[in-house]
Amino acid sequence: MIKKEIRQKLRAEMAAISPAELHERSIQACSRLAQTPEYARSEIIMVFLSLPTEVDTTSLVLQAWRDRKRVLAPKVSWEQRRMLPIQIDSLSDDLSESVLGIREPADGVPIPLANIDMVIVPGLGFDLQGNRLGRGRGFYDRFLAHRDWAGIACGLALQNQVLDSVPTTEHDMKIQMLVTDSAVYRFGPPAGESQASK
């Protein structure tokens, strides 16, 4: 199946999940993520602010604040075709809605990528080789390909978004971890390390 067909199928599947079930399973996924050693070690975390048919990251953001972590959210710069990591201290006051209807920080100074320990990555689908199927705009791929980025990229999804394989191109960046409502997966050595040392 090609990317477009898989995206349509996954969008339909996610849209068919009731808000109550999505809420419950999102809390399970966020709780699982908050129990990982990678999360425990991370002081600065960038979290995506969910669309209505994505895993809801609200409980993860609230947990991170309780754990005294700095929480960033991506703000899209259309001119630069990139995401800017901006610190948020509230899920109501600091946010605005982008042209695509995505919540994002209203304003703030971007945090240097090198300072970010972990980025929570959204996706329509993931496979167990660390590949991710995004929405096709490439913002996360460009972010994760940046020379200053050295943290952990962790996908967050429901278990039914995990596929046997995701079609990829050379521009698609892999993630190091994937957390769902029922499992935690880790893939290969972190970015920058030689693949030979497995």
NUPA-201614 format. One line per 10 residues: number of its first residue (from 1); their letters; for each residue x, y negated, z of N, C-alpha, C. Coordinates in Angstrom, 2 decimals, always signed. Atoms other than C-alpha are relative to their C-alpha. Layout:
// residues N
NUM = A = X:Y:Z:X:Y:Z:X:Y:Z | ...;
***
This chain:
// residues 198
1 = MIKKEIRQKL = +0.84:+1.21:+0.00:+0.00:+0.00:+0.00:+0.87:-1.25:+0.00 | -0.78:+1.23:+0.03:+1.21:-3.47:-0.73:-0.37:-0.89:+1.20 | +0.18:+0.85:-1.18:+1.52:-6.20:+1.92:-1.40:-0.61:+0.04 | +1.29:+0.70:+0.02:-1.64:-8.00:+0.80:-1.13:+0.93:+0.46 | +1.05:-0.96:-0.36:-3.81:-4.87:+1.12:+0.08:+0.36:+1.49 | -0.16:-0.35:-1.42:-2.33:-3.96:+4.51:-0.48:-1.16:+0.88 | +0.45:+1.16:-0.77:-2.90:-7.51:+5.76:-1.53:-0.05:+0.08 | +1.48:+0.05:+0.02:-6.56:-7.38:+4.68:-0.58:+1.06:+0.92 | +0.48:-1.12:-0.83:-7.06:-4.00:+6.36:+0.17:-0.32:+1.49 | -0.26:+0.29:-1.41:-5.43:-5.12:+9.63:-0.84:-1.17:+0.50;
11 = RAEMAAISPA = +0.86:+1.13:-0.40:-7.32:-8.43:+9.68:-1.41:+0.48:+0.30 | +1.36:-0.53:-0.19:-10.60:-6.54:+9.31:-0.08:+0.82:+1.29 | -0.02:-0.83:-1.22:-9.63:-4.09:+12.07:+0.01:-0.88:+1.25 | -0.09:+0.87:-1.17:-8.69:-6.88:+14.48:-1.30:-0.77:+0.20 | +1.25:+0.76:-0.10:-11.85:-8.83:+13.68:-1.14:+0.86:+0.55 | +1.06:-0.91:-0.44:-13.92:-5.74:+14.51:+0.07:+0.31:+1.50 | -0.13:-0.25:-1.45:-12.62:-5.57:+18.10:-0.79:-1.08:+0.75 | +0.83:+0.97:-0.73:-15.05:-7.20:+20.53:+0.89:-0.93:+0.83 | -0.80:+0.92:-0.82:-13.79:-10.29:+22.39:+0.32:+0.57:+1.38 | -0.24:-0.56:-1.34:-14.19:-8.43:+25.70:+1.10:+1.06:-0.03;
21 = ELHERSIQAC = -1.02:-1.05:+0.12:-12.10:-5.46:+24.53:+1.36:-0.63:-0.30 | -1.25:+0.67:+0.35:-9.47:-7.76:+23.00:+0.60:-0.65:+1.25 | -0.45:+0.66:-1.22:-9.27:-9.69:+26.27:+0.63:+1.02:+0.95 | -0.46:-1.04:-0.93:-8.88:-6.52:+28.36:+1.33:+0.59:-0.47 | -1.22:-0.63:+0.53:-6.25:-4.96:+26.08:+1.15:-1.00:-0.08 | -1.04:+1.04:+0.02:-4.38:-8.27:+25.79:+0.65:-0.10:+1.38 | -0.53:+0.07:-1.37:-4.03:-8.39:+29.58:+0.92:+1.20:+0.26 | -0.83:-1.20:-0.17:-2.67:-4.81:+29.52:+1.35:-0.18:-0.70 | -1.24:+0.17:+0.77:-0.12:-5.67:+26.81:+0.91:-1.04:+0.67 | -0.79:+1.06:-0.64:+1.00:-8.88:+28.56:+0.60:+0.49:+1.31;
31 = SRLAQTPEYA = -0.46:-0.54:-1.28:+1.29:-7.07:+31.89:+1.18:+0.95:-0.23 | -1.07:-0.94:+0.35:+3.43:-4.33:+30.28:+1.29:-0.75:-0.34 | -1.15:+0.81:+0.41:+5.71:-6.96:+28.77:+0.66:-0.65:+1.23 | -0.52:+0.70:-1.18:+6.06:-8.81:+32.10:+0.73:+0.96:+0.95 | -0.68:-0.97:-0.86:+7.32:-5.56:+33.70:+1.31:+0.49:-0.60 | -1.24:-0.48:+0.63:+10.26:-5.10:+31.29:+1.21:-0.74:+0.58 | -1.22:+0.67:-0.48:+13.86:-5.83:+32.38:+0.38:-1.17:-0.91 | -0.33:+1.09:+0.93:+14.25:-7.98:+29.24:-0.74:-1.27:+0.39 | +0.78:+1.16:-0.46:+11.46:-10.26:+30.46:+0.59:-0.53:+1.30 | -0.52:+0.41:-1.32:+12.89:-10.30:+34.00:+1.27:-0.84:-0.15;
41 = RSEIIMVFLS = -1.27:+0.72:+0.20:+16.27:-11.50:+32.68:-0.18:-1.33:-0.72 | +0.19:+1.20:+0.83:+14.78:-14.21:+30.46:-0.48:-1.18:+0.83 | +0.39:+1.21:-0.74:+14.62:-17.70:+31.91:-0.82:-0.95:-0.87 | +0.74:+0.86:+0.93:+13.34:-19.50:+28.80:-0.63:+0.89:-1.06 | +0.75:-0.89:+0.90:+10.64:-17.77:+26.77:-0.87:-0.83:-0.94 | +0.93:+0.64:+0.93:+8.87:-18.90:+23.62:-1.13:+0.98:-0.29 | +1.20:-0.84:+0.12:+5.32:-17.57:+23.36:-0.92:-0.60:-1.07 | +0.97:+0.53:+0.97:+2.90:-17.84:+20.45:-1.34:-0.23:+0.69 | +1.33:+0.29:-0.54:-0.49:-19.39:+21.25:-1.00:+0.65:-0.95 | +0.75:-0.92:+0.84:-2.97:-16.84:+19.97:-1.15:-0.63:-0.78;
51 = LPTEVDTTSL = +1.23:+0.23:+0.76:-5.56:-17.10:+17.26:-1.07:+0.91:+0.61 | +1.06:-0.81:-0.63:-8.98:-15.63:+18.21:+0.09:+1.50:-0.28 | -0.07:-1.44:+0.31:-8.18:-12.30:+16.51:+1.41:+0.57:+0.25 | -1.33:-0.51:-0.38:-4.68:-11.88:+17.99:+0.00:+0.37:+1.47 | -0.21:-0.24:-1.43:-3.47:-10.48:+21.29:+0.05:-1.36:+0.70 | +0.07:+1.28:-0.72:-4.25:-13.24:+23.78:+1.18:-0.09:+0.97 | -1.21:+0.13:-0.83:-1.01:-14.47:+25.38:-0.23:-0.81:+1.27 | +0.25:+0.86:-1.16:-2.74:-16.57:+28.08:+0.54:+0.60:+1.29 | -0.41:-0.58:-1.29:-2.06:-14.10:+30.90:+1.53:+0.08:+0.10 | -1.47:-0.02:-0.01:+1.62:-13.84:+29.87:+0.56:-1.37:+0.34;
61 = VLQAWRDRKR = -0.46:+1.37:-0.28:+2.05:-17.62:+29.90:-0.18:-0.32:+1.49 | +0.28:+0.27:-1.42:+0.43:-17.86:+33.36:+0.98:+0.77:+0.89 | -0.95:-0.82:-0.78:+2.63:-15.02:+34.66:+1.40:-0.61:-0.06 | -1.34:+0.59:+0.16:+5.78:-16.67:+33.26:+0.14:-1.25:+0.87 | -0.07:+1.19:-0.89:+4.93:-19.91:+35.07:+0.10:+0.43:+1.46 | -0.08:-0.50:-1.39:+4.36:-17.95:+38.30:+1.42:+0.48:+0.30 | -1.36:-0.51:-0.17:+7.80:-16.38:+37.74:+1.05:-1.10:-0.18 | -0.88:+1.17:+0.12:+9.26:-19.89:+37.40:+0.86:+0.00:-1.25 | -0.70:+0.05:+1.29:+10.26:-19.43:+33.79:-0.43:-1.25:-0.76 | +0.40:+1.09:+0.89:+10.29:-22.24:+31.25:-0.69:+0.63:-1.20;
71 = VLAPKVSWEQ = +0.78:-0.56:+1.10:+7.64:-21.56:+28.63:-0.02:-0.99:-1.16 | +0.04:+0.82:+1.21:+7.94:-22.87:+25.09:-1.07:+0.55:-0.93 | +0.92:-0.44:+1.05:+5.43:-22.74:+22.27:+0.46:-0.63:-1.30 | -0.47:+0.53:+1.28:+6.10:-23.22:+18.56:-0.90:-1.11:-0.53 | +0.71:+1.06:+0.72:+5.12:-26.45:+16.83:+0.52:+0.03:-1.42 | -0.43:-0.12:+1.39:+5.18:-26.20:+13.06:+0.33:-1.38:-0.57 | -0.37:+1.20:+0.74:+7.07:-28.88:+11.19:-0.12:+0.34:-1.48 | +0.23:-0.34:+1.41:+5.65:-28.71:+7.67:+1.06:-0.62:-0.89 | -1.02:+0.65:+0.83:+8.23:-31.16:+6.34:+1.26:+0.87:-0.04 | -1.23:-0.81:-0.08:+11.10:-28.97:+7.56:-0.26:+1.48:-0.27;
81 = RRMLPIQIDS = +0.40:-1.41:+0.19:+9.17:-25.72:+6.94:+0.59:+0.90:+1.10 | -0.52:-0.82:-1.10:+10.22:-24.49:+10.37:-0.82:-0.25:+1.26 | +0.66:+0.15:-1.29:+8.97:-24.02:+13.92:+0.94:-0.67:+0.97 | -0.79:+0.68:-1.03:+10.15:-26.29:+16.71:-0.44:+0.54:+1.36 | +0.38:-0.52:-1.33:+10.26:-24.71:+20.20:-0.13:-1.16:+0.99 | +0.29:+1.11:-0.91:+8.61:-27.20:+22.58:-0.50:+0.55:+1.33 | +0.44:-0.47:-1.31:+8.17:-26.73:+26.34:-1.44:-0.40:+0.27 | +1.36:+0.32:-0.43:+4.59:-26.53:+27.62:-0.12:+0.26:+1.50 | +0.21:-0.14:-1.44:+3.47:-26.96:+31.22:-1.48:+0.14:+0.34 | +1.45:-0.13:-0.19:-0.27:-26.58:+30.70:-0.56:+0.64:-1.26;
91 = LSDDLSESVL = +0.64:-0.58:+1.19:-2.58:-24.63:+28.40:-1.18:-0.87:-0.45 | +1.10:+0.89:+0.40:-5.00:-27.55:+28.21:+0.51:-1.38:-0.37 | -0.37:+1.41:+0.19:-3.27:-30.92:+28.50:+1.00:-0.24:-1.12 | -1.12:+0.30:+0.89:-0.19:-30.53:+26.32:-0.23:+0.44:-1.44 | +0.18:-0.63:+1.30:-1.79:-28.91:+23.28:-0.89:-0.81:-0.93 | +0.89:+0.55:+1.03:-3.30:-30.07:+20.03:-0.25:+1.11:-1.01 | +0.26:-1.03:+1.00:-4.67:-28.18:+17.05:+0.61:-0.41:-1.33 | -0.66:+0.32:+1.27:-2.68:-27.96:+13.83:-1.01:+0.04:-1.14 | +0.90:-0.01:+1.17:-4.13:-28.24:+10.33:-0.59:+1.38:-0.26 | +0.51:-1.37:+0.21:-4.52:-24.44:+10.31:-0.87:+0.46:+1.15;
101 = GIREPADGVP = +0.81:-0.40:-1.15:-6.47:-24.49:+13.56:+0.77:+0.77:+1.04 | -0.83:-0.69:-0.98:-3.54:-23.11:+15.53:+0.35:-0.99:+1.12 | -0.39:+0.86:-1.12:-2.95:-24.50:+19.02:+1.51:-0.13:+0.02 | -1.44:+0.21:-0.08:+0.48:-26.04:+19.39:+0.27:-1.17:+0.94 | -0.32:+1.13:-0.89:+2.32:-28.46:+21.68:-0.28:-1.32:-0.71 | +0.34:+1.30:+0.60:+1.10:-32.01:+21.10:+1.28:-0.76:-0.35 | -1.29:+0.62:+0.30:+4.60:-33.42:+21.37:+1.01:+0.46:+1.04 | -1.06:-0.43:-0.91:+7.89:-32.94:+23.15:+1.29:+0.13:-0.77 | -1.32:-0.11:+0.62:+11.57:-32.56:+22.49:+0.31:+1.47:-0.25 | -0.31:-1.41:+0.26:+12.55:-29.30:+20.76:+1.18:+0.48:+0.85;
111 = IPLANIDMVI = -1.06:-0.64:-0.79:+14.68:-26.96:+22.91:+0.96:+0.67:-0.99 | -0.94:-0.67:+0.91:+17.90:-25.74:+21.21:-0.24:+1.52:-0.04 | +0.26:-1.44:+0.14:+17.42:-22.21:+19.83:+0.95:+0.85:+0.83 | -1.01:-0.78:-0.73:+20.63:-21.06:+21.52:-0.36:+0.17:+1.47 | +0.37:-0.06:-1.42:+19.02:-21.70:+24.94:-1.14:+0.98:+0.28 | +1.20:-0.83:-0.18:+16.02:-19.43:+24.36:+0.40:+1.46:+0.17 | -0.37:-1.39:-0.29:+16.31:-15.96:+25.91:-0.87:+1.01:-0.74 | +0.93:-0.96:+0.59:+13.23:-14.33:+24.41:-1.06:-0.74:-0.78 | +1.11:+0.57:+0.74:+10.70:-15.11:+21.73:-1.03:+1.11:-0.22 | +1.10:-0.96:+0.17:+7.33:-13.36:+21.70:-0.58:-0.25:-1.39;
121 = VPGLGFDLQG = +0.31:+0.15:+1.42:+6.51:-12.74:+18.06:-1.36:+0.60:-0.33 | +1.28:-0.57:+0.43:+3.00:-12.35:+16.64:+0.19:+0.77:-1.30 | -0.05:-0.70:+1.29:+2.25:-10.12:+13.68:-1.32:+0.69:-0.23 | +1.21:-0.77:+0.32:-0.59:-8.40:+11.88:+0.28:+1.48:+0.21 | -0.35:-1.40:-0.15:+1.28:-5.11:+11.91:+1.48:+0.15:+0.30 | -1.39:-0.29:-0.33:+4.51:-3.54:+13.17:+0.23:+1.49:-0.27 | -0.30:-1.43:+0.04:+6.31:-0.25:+12.59:+1.08:+0.31:+1.04 | -0.91:-0.40:-1.07:+8.62:+1.75:+14.83:+1.48:-0.04:-0.43 | -1.38:+0.29:+0.39:+11.73:+0.71:+12.90:+0.32:-1.47:+0.31 | -0.24:+1.40:-0.34:+11.34:-2.86:+14.19:-0.41:-0.97:-1.10;
131 = NRLGRGRGFY = +0.48:+0.90:+1.05:+9.74:-4.22:+11.04:-1.35:-0.59:+0.37 | +1.21:+0.74:-0.37:+6.93:-6.75:+11.25:-0.67:-0.53:-1.25 | +0.78:+0.60:+1.08:+4.16:-7.80:+8.91:-0.67:-1.25:+0.55 | +0.57:+1.25:-0.48:+3.40:-11.46:+9.52:-1.14:-0.47:-0.89 | +1.11:+0.54:+0.80:+0.85:-13.74:+7.92:+0.45:-0.51:-1.35 | -0.46:+0.30:+1.35:+3.06:-14.41:+4.94:+0.59:-1.38:-0.20 | -0.57:+1.34:+0.16:+4.31:-17.91:+5.67:+1.49:-0.07:+0.30 | -1.44:-0.10:-0.20:+7.75:-16.84:+6.83:+0.60:-0.85:+1.11 | -0.54:+0.89:-1.03:+8.03:-19.22:+9.80:+0.85:+0.76:+1.02 | -0.77:-0.76:-1.00:+9.16:-16.53:+12.27:+1.26:+0.60:-0.62;
141 = DRFLAHRDWA = -1.20:-0.55:+0.64:+11.54:-14.95:+9.75:+1.08:-1.07:-0.09 | -1.01:+1.07:+0.09:+13.25:-18.30:+9.21:+0.55:-0.33:+1.39 | -0.42:+0.29:-1.38:+13.34:-18.90:+12.98:+1.03:+1.05:+0.47 | -0.86:-1.09:-0.49:+14.90:-15.49:+13.72:+1.28:+0.14:-0.83 | -1.19:-0.06:+0.85:+17.38:-15.87:+10.84:+0.97:-1.15:+0.32 | -0.81:+1.19:-0.29:+18.72:-19.16:+12.28:+1.31:+0.40:+0.68 | -1.32:-0.40:-0.53:+22.44:-18.98:+13.10:+0.11:-0.22:+1.51 | -0.10:+0.27:-1.45:+21.85:-20.38:+16.63:-0.82:+0.99:+0.84 | +0.89:-0.90:-0.75:+19.27:-17.72:+17.58:+0.76:+1.25:+0.43 | -0.72:-1.18:-0.47:+20.78:-15.00:+19.79:-0.78:+0.75:+1.07;
151 = GIACGLALQN = +0.79:-0.64:-1.05:+17.94:-13.96:+22.09:-0.67:+1.28:-0.47 | +0.74:-1.23:+0.32:+15.52:-11.03:+22.05:-1.31:-0.39:-0.67 | +1.29:+0.20:+0.67:+12.65:-11.01:+19.57:-0.88:+1.19:+0.35 | +0.89:-1.07:-0.48:+9.74:-9.05:+21.02:-1.39:-0.17:-0.60 | +1.35:+0.02:+0.54:+6.56:-8.25:+19.13:-1.01:+0.30:+1.10 | +1.08:-0.27:-0.96:+3.28:-8.26:+21.06:-1.25:+0.30:-0.80 | +1.10:-0.43:+0.86:+0.34:-6.35:+19.63:-0.86:+1.03:+0.72 | +0.80:-1.13:-0.47:-2.41:-3.83:+20.19:+0.57:+1.26:-0.65 | -0.57:-1.26:+0.52:-1.52:-0.18:+19.66:-0.49:+0.28:-1.43 | +0.46:-0.29:+1.36:-3.71:-0.02:+16.53:+0.63:-0.89:-1.06;
161 = QVLDSVPTTE = -0.75:+0.79:+0.98:-1.45:-2.63:+14.89:+1.35:+0.64:-0.32 | -1.26:-0.71:+0.26:+1.42:-0.12:+14.94:-0.22:+0.97:-1.16 | +0.15:-0.78:+1.22:+1.84:+1.46:+11.50:+1.18:+0.95:-0.18 | -1.11:-0.91:+0.31:+3.97:+4.31:+10.11:+1.16:-0.78:-0.60 | -1.06:+0.84:+0.55:+5.87:+1.81:+8.02:-0.61:-1.27:-0.57 | +0.41:+1.31:+0.48:+5.64:-1.84:+7.02:+0.88:-0.33:-1.20 | -0.85:+0.36:+1.14:+6.78:-2.93:+3.54:+0.80:-1.27:+0.31 | -0.86:+1.14:-0.35:+9.71:-5.35:+3.81:+0.74:-0.52:-1.22 | -0.92:+0.57:+0.98:+11.85:-7.68:+1.72:+1.27:-0.39:+0.75 | -1.26:+0.33:-0.68:+15.40:-8.84:+2.42:-0.13:-1.21:+0.92;
171 = HDMKIQMLVT = +0.18:+1.18:-0.86:+14.03:-12.03:+4.04:-0.66:+0.35:+1.33 | +0.73:-0.38:-1.22:+12.07:-10.10:+6.68:+0.96:+0.35:+1.12 | -0.88:-0.25:-1.15:+13.75:-10.19:+10.08:-0.62:+1.05:+0.92 | +0.48:-1.03:-0.93:+13.50:-7.20:+12.42:-0.11:-0.57:+1.42 | +0.09:+0.35:-1.41:+12.49:-7.46:+16.06:+0.75:+1.07:+0.81 | -0.74:-0.98:-0.83:+14.34:-5.76:+18.93:-0.93:+0.82:+0.91 | +0.94:-0.67:-0.91:+11.27:-4.81:+20.98:-1.41:-0.18:-0.52 | +1.43:+0.14:+0.28:+7.56:-4.22:+20.56:-0.74:+0.49:+1.24 | +0.81:-0.39:-1.15:+5.09:-4.16:+23.44:-1.47:-0.01:-0.44 | +1.44:-0.07:+0.29:+1.49:-3.01:+23.00:-0.75:+0.24:+1.30;
181 = DSAVYRFGPP = +0.80:-0.26:-1.20:-1.37:-2.34:+25.40:+0.26:+1.40:+0.55 | -0.23:-1.34:-0.55:-0.14:+1.25:+25.75:+1.45:+0.46:-0.02 | -1.39:-0.47:+0.06:+3.63:+1.37:+25.15:+0.98:-1.15:-0.16 | -1.11:+0.93:+0.26:+6.99:-0.40:+25.05:+0.98:+0.74:-0.91 | -0.96:-0.60:+0.94:+9.30:+0.31:+22.08:+1.23:-0.90:-0.08 | -1.23:+0.77:+0.19:+12.94:-0.74:+21.65:+0.70:+0.52:-1.24 | -0.59:-0.39:+1.28:+14.79:-0.75:+18.35:+1.46:-0.42:-0.07 | -1.39:+0.28:+0.36:+18.53:-0.46:+17.78:+0.71:-1.05:+0.82 | -0.79:+1.01:-0.73:+21.26:-2.79:+18.97:-0.53:-1.40:-0.28 | +0.46:+1.37:+0.22:+20.49:-6.50:+19.38:+0.66:-0.59:-1.23;
191 = AGESQASK = -0.52:+0.68:+1.19:+21.04:-8.80:+16.42:+1.45:-0.41:+0.25 | -1.37:+0.47:-0.13:+24.68:-9.55:+15.76:+0.98:+1.11:+0.38 | -0.91:-1.09:-0.35:+26.05:-6.23:+17.03:+0.07:+0.98:-1.18 | -0.18:-0.94:+1.12:+27.40:-3.63:+14.65:-0.97:+1.16:+0.14 | +0.94:-1.12:+0.01:+24.90:-0.95:+13.64:+0.75:+1.32:+0.21 | -0.77:-1.25:-0.06:+27.74:+1.61:+13.73:+0.11:+0.54:+1.42 | -0.25:-0.44:-1.38:+27.86:+1.73:+17.52:-1.20:+0.67:+0.65 | +1.20:-0.64:-0.58:+24.54:+3.57:+17.93:+0.37:+1.23:+0.80;
***
